[in-house]
């Protein structure tokens, strides 16, 4: 019985409750009349007739009226149901009508519309990501195909060997791209917990400097570490290294020869802050907002020639955020750039 | 040396088999886990190259069955899964080494050789042409002259000379010399610069060039012209 009742639509149930309460009121007033004795002059003994005919009749009337009233009140819900039924991944730009933003149904519709907006954004991002990723993968594929087709007509073994070498280079490039894409994709799940430890920031900075100093020297650049020896930060060493290696290599790549690159660690309000500063050309303000997005390039032609796919800073952001930190850019054209990584405060760990 | 390759992809299996033949290893290919397990029970092999993803019983099941039987044959696990948990799971199941697809053949060959010689002690002083490397004192001589190397350059040279005549990839160097655990950490240009420095220090002014680049694959140490 209970489950049968629960399967009815909301308007039927409301009408049912309405009729039941109507009937209860009538029974109560009849009982009250009986007890007080005021019924006698009017109905005589016909009280049974009243009970037998009047009560079911008015109850039915209540039920019908209740059904219509409930139906009217719930009409916006019906409209929402119809609209939602037609929604799919392709029509996420549609919105539910908000009849009255002040009542409960209006609020429900607004909240749902907000969720739709987020979904729409997420889908748009995903589509753009897939399009960008295929484009990036297609570039080395195109090169490989061209090289392979030309090589097929070639008889000179030295040229053939060169062609195979060039194809292997493209394969390597694709492989690295896929490694980085996988890293970002896996990060989206957020299923691998990160274990933060209190570590010496200076040590982490010195390791990055040690790895990259030879590369900087090739460009006659100097890398300096400025950090208190005892500064502690909350980080996971592999993730921090991944972020800093990307930032420092960017600094080397984009700065002219003879300049300084500074890796600076400091403490701001109980949290360690790491800055990677260069004396490069700087980045115009219009790029700041998008620069951490996947596949975003400031200078499209040049970055590609360097072999970058525009994933470096997306990986930096990803790894810093995995550690509960933030990364920001402060830069002006002609005045160099500062990438600032704010780690989480050390306590509570 | 006789190897068993359990790999369901025909192209991959054949390429590995042919490549290993070039390295002087005889090998047998099994296309399913069942076939591989049957061969392991009826024949003897010095090493097994085992694919994780196989139709029917997968690589891990074969590996567990093999170890449960008490076999100590070295097993190199091939897989496209490279999450840390997968790695741990693979090694805990009894694999001796683990290689993520797609891999460079040079790395597969190097890992197979290293698994096969695990028991033999290596000499502490190595020589190729007029280059002498003392792995214990970390001294290097070319044509009798002592060469100054940075610690990293020495580690790089030591790695190259252990793989004498074999190509090593940048991935191998990043993992084994730079001890970088994250494959997404960019190290290519760092490695290239070190190789260039090492080349300058070892080969400049000498007629015989020892450090060579194989385009698209990596580097190797050998006497020019020799194989």
Interface residues (C-beta under 8 A of the other chain):
Chain A: X162 X164 X165 X166 X167 X168 X169 X171 X172 X175 X176 X179 X180 X182 X183 X186 X192 X211 X212 X214 X215 X218 X238 X241 X242 X245 X246 X249 X312 X315
Chain B: X82 X83 X84 X102 X170 X178 X181 X182 X183 X184 X185 X186 X187 X188 X189 X190 X193 X194 X197 X214 X215 X216 X217
